[in-house]
Amino acid sequence: MNPPLRAGFIGGGFMAAVHTRASRAARARLVALAGSTPERGKQAAHDLGVERCEPDAQALAAAGDLDVVHVCSPNRLHAEHTLAALAGGAHVICEKPLATTAADAERLVSAAREAGRVAAVPFVYRYHPMARQARALVAEGRLGTILTLDAAYLQDWLLDPGDDNWRADSAAGGPSRAFADIGSHLCDLIEFVTGRRIHRLAARTRTVHAHRGGREVTNEDIAALLVELDDGALGTLLVSQLAPGRKNSLTLELHGTRQSVRFEQERPEELWIGLRHGSQSLLRDPDHAAADAARVSPLPAGHALGYQDAFSAFVADVYSAVRGQLPDGMPTFGDGLRAARLTEAVLASARDHGTWTETAPAAFEKAPATTETAPANEDRT
């Protein structure tokens, strides 16, 4: 058997907790963690069960005894920390957004290629089995030709003006907040499930609370989009972090010439199938699922899977790619670059009062350190 991969973590907050749980589920050694300060890093390493604390991200990246580094730091530091980890010889999982500009995202794609490392971004909603089941229905032609789509990602954690987070500071979080943070997930899932690209879009954004935590807020609370896919399908997208009662409500509904399908992240065990004469709920059952859905469905029907399970399946795929395997549908730095380009298109359209804006070409650059080219990790274990 292969020895366990040695994992390091930059950041010690909520997402670091999610990453460490997924890494532990994948039977890695949780070797090192670096926080925003040595004191915070030491506490986070203790709380998350990581073997040691490094004084800072640069020290962790240069440690030389890590196979994979998880970058869970604030958005503005993603490029810096990822480049350091790649330079140190590690494979990298970088939280989204991959970078706060498309130019920086392109630099990371190039750096991963040159380093020959696996480089992944956790667009984890791809890893809900029923999202993959919806993808299979589309690929099999069960929906017919997709005509329209209706999608949303709604949260309420920044509803009140007193709610604050570093993401609301554009210096730390970047020029886009709601769209870059959660709208990127929504667009990735749309393109993953349909197999089509968002060809152009028209966007409006709104910043409801101009001040949080005593500082001016310039990134958006809400984004509303019209989109056109490259096959002509039209769609509406609503993204908000100010929707009372909605905690993590990602929904995707596709309408084809034969039937419709709806996936809801907060009800991940089912798909709604819409027919002209009646509708039905399709429940997760790996014994009767598409092969791609069954692969990421480790528990039998009736044993509910959720967000952490999807995240753990993603990390398991990345770790298998590090070992030279070929997991289907693993989101790479190329997908992170795609999201950065879509974010810039949204901001450009919004600045121009909702003008239709072309997105990047469909044949966007993929990170070469995907499963097709990633070397096995035998020299580092």
Salt bridges, closest charged atoms under 4 A:
ASP47 OD1 - HIS46 ND1 3.30
GLU51 OE1 - ARG29 NH2 2.77
GLU54 OE2 - ARG52 NE 2.83
ASP65 OD2 - ARG52 NH1 2.94
ASP67 OD1 - ARG6 NH2 3.03
ASP67 OD1 - ARG380 NE 3.97
GLU95 OE2 - HIS19 NE2 2.79
ASP104 OD1 - ARG107 NH1 3.19
GLU106 OE2 - ARG341 NH2 2.99
GLU140 OE1 - ARG142 NH1 3.67
ASP156 OD2 - LYS247 NZ 2.83
ASP164 OD1 - ARG215 NH2 2.90
ASP181 OD1 - LYS96 NZ 2.69
ASP188 OD2 - ARG126 NE 2.80
GLU191 OE1 - ARG197 NH1 2.67
GLU191 OE2 - ARG338 NH2 2.61
ASP221 OD1 - ARG177 NH2 2.78
ASP221 OD1 - ARG212 NH2 3.09
GLU228 OE1 - ARG200 NE 2.75
ASP230 OD1 - ARG196 NE 2.79
ASP231 OD2 - ARG196 NE 3.89
GLU253 OE2 - HIS255 NE2 2.76
GLU253 OE1 - ARG262 NH1 2.80
GLU264 OE2 - ARG262 NE 3.02
GLU269 OE2 - ARG284 NE 2.72
GLU270 OE1 - ARG267 NH2 3.46
ASP292 OD1 - ARG132 NH1 2.80
ASP292 OD2 - ARG135 NH1 2.84
ASP317 OD1 - ARG295 NH1 2.82
ASP328 OD2 - ARG132 NH1 3.91
ASP328 OD2 - ARG135 NH1 2.99
ASP335 OD1 - ARG126 NH2 3.31
GLU358 OE1 - HIS199 NE2 3.32
GLU365 OE2 - ARG113 NH2 2.54
